[in-house]
Amino acid sequence: MHNLPTELLLTILAGCALLVAGQQSRRRFLRLHHHGLRTQGTVVSFRKTGDDRYATICFLTEDNRQIIQEVIDYGYSKESSLSIWYDPLLPTHFVIGSPSKMGFYSITLIGTILIVYAIWRLIS
């Protein structure tokens, strides 16, 4: 395998990129967890492109700003009520349901595994 160093370098770079993405996701989670506000949102419409389907979500912030944003549809029904947690400083940063640690834990774990694997291949 003559390209092993290049493959390992790319694996390490991918792992590092995932670690950075995991930390950004962690900061977003912590911000929502500590400062986020809860409100109710409504699914107002759907859009389909190819195999992907998107739902348009509408909700009001505490200061009565209307936020309308498209999200990936996970089986929502039109006019269904959704629990929304949003960042009061940037309300377009929101999660449906409640903030979860699983996103940044998963991304960080995958990044760590890639780096450990590349280092193991390098020393073996």
Phi and psi in degrees as a GROMACS rama.xvg file:
@    title "Ramachandran Plot"
@    xaxis  label "Phi"
@    yaxis  label "Psi"
@TYPE xy
-72.8698  -18.1369  HIS-2
-95.8585  15.0033  ASN-3
-55.8294  -47.1158  LEU-4
-60.259  -40.1543  PRO-5
-65.5776  -43.9228  THR-6
-61.7989  -42.0466  GLU-7
-66.7104  -40.3633  LEU-8
-61.226  -45.0354  LEU-9
-64.3363  -38.149  LEU-10
-64.8039  -43.0073  THR-11
-65.0107  -42.8227  ILE-12
-62.3983  -41.2665  LEU-13
-63.7472  -41.5604  ALA-14
-62.1941  -42.9164  GLY-15
-64.4862  -41.228  CYS-16
-61.4535  -40.2541  ALA-17
-67.6658  -35.9023  LEU-18
-63.4526  -42.4093  LEU-19
-64.0044  -44.8789  VAL-20
-62.4419  -38.7318  ALA-21
-62.7851  -40.5539  GLY-22
-68.646  -36.5043  GLN-23
-64.8939  -41.5678  GLN-24
-64.0158  -38.0608  SER-25
-63.6154  -45.1  ARG-26
-60.5922  -41.6524  ARG-27
-64.031  -44.2244  ARG-28
-58.7796  -49.0423  PHE-29
-61.6469  -39.6289  LEU-30
-62.1961  -47.3893  ARG-31
-66.5841  -40.1313  LEU-32
-63.8717  -40.562  HIS-33
-92.3993  -32.253  HIS-34
-121.696  -6.91458  HIS-35
-67.3353  153.95  GLY-36
-115.142  149.148  LEU-37
-104.44  139.842  ARG-38
-150.043  178.241  THR-39
-106.078  138.468  GLN-40
-120.039  167.109  GLY-41
-132.087  141.378  THR-42
-81.6359  120.339  VAL-43
-104.093  -24.4128  VAL-44
-165.102  173.407  SER-45
-131.89  154.361  PHE-46
-140.893  136.444  ARG-47
-119.025  131.656  LYS-48
-130.876  113.167  THR-49
61.2446  -124.279  GLY-50
-89.9527  -6.64915  ASP-51
-94.403  143.081  ASP-52
-126.244  134.519  ARG-53
-119.978  145.144  TYR-54
-111.386  138.701  ALA-55
-95.5839  122.835  THR-56
-106.102  139.748  ILE-57
-127.991  133.854  CYS-58
-151.582  160.599  PHE-59
-105.295  137.697  LEU-60
-82.5127  173.092  THR-61
-59.0202  -32.3536  GLU-62
-96.1343  24.6696  ASP-63
63.9262  28.4091  ASN-64
-85.0104  133.84  ARG-65
-89.7178  124.854  GLN-66
-109.741  125.536  ILE-67
-124.874  120.272  ILE-68
-146.38  147.138  GLN-69
-91.4006  136.352  GLU-70
-132.869  162.739  VAL-71
-64.5849  134.608  ILE-72
-80.5011  121.404  ASP-73
-108.606  39.2725  TYR-74
90.1531  25.5156  GLY-75
-71.6856  157.51  TYR-76
-112.971  150.565  SER-77
-60.2538  137.828  LYS-78
67.066  13.0974  GLU-79
-74.1607  148.911  SER-80
-90.8124  133.618  SER-81
-124.624  141.661  LEU-82
-79.6887  127.541  SER-83
-122.127  133.918  ILE-84
-111.667  124.608  TRP-85
-130.566  158.232  TYR-86
-83.48  119.49  ASP-87
-64.0636  -25.1349  PRO-88
-81.1371  -28.102  LEU-89
-141.948  80.0361  LEU-90
-61.7927  -16.048  PRO-91
-73.7648  -8.93511  THR-92
-92.8856  102.782  HIS-93
-145.709  162.205  PHE-94
-127.489  148.312  VAL-95
-91.6119  129.928  ILE-96
97.3995  -122.839  GLY-97
-136.484  155.998  SER-98
-56.9142  138.819  PRO-99
-126.317  141.723  SER-100
-79.7763  -15.9229  LYS-101
-61.4898  -34.8646  MET-102
-60.3877  -53.9222  GLY-103
-74.5045  -29.5841  PHE-104
-64.0769  -44.3779  TYR-105
-64.4329  -47.3718  SER-106
-62.362  -44.4807  ILE-107
-64.3176  -41.248  THR-108
-62.9399  -44.8471  LEU-109
-63.3235  -42.8527  ILE-110
-60.6668  -42.9479  GLY-111
-64.323  -42.4295  THR-112
-61.6189  -42.5131  ILE-113
-61.8446  -43.8397  LEU-114
-66.1917  -45.2362  ILE-115
-62.3827  -41.8766  VAL-116
-60.5925  -46.1032  TYR-117
-63.757  -41.5511  ALA-118
-65.9144  -41.0366  ILE-119
-60.8688  -42.9923  TRP-120
-65.3272  -35.3646  ARG-121
-67.8587  -39.6686  LEU-122
-88.1688  -12.9016  ILE-123
